[in-house]
């Protein structure tokens, strides 16, 4: 089974349209479009999971760079998501330990 990243498509593309794009190449396990958490609108990329690796390779080769609604698709094997820090990066200062008392500067 292979998960495929599909990017740079129209913000109006639906999951059935994404699925239909890949169906000529083989069996589709799932197709999903990433949406904005606040607005629910498409973020212009998604993922397709195909059961057969050879069919997935064929689909990636055929669809990468293909025009879709005036935009060149980016199609490649999905990489695992990088782990996120809990509070927007920077650590949040939670594990510093007790503060040392400083002498006044005068």
Secondary structure, DSSP 4 states (H G I P E B T S, - for coil): -EEEEEES--TT--HHHHHHHHHTTS-EEEEEEEE-TTT--EEEEEEEEES-HHHHHHHHHHHTT-EETTEE-EEEEPPPPPPPPTTSSS-TTTT--SPPP-----
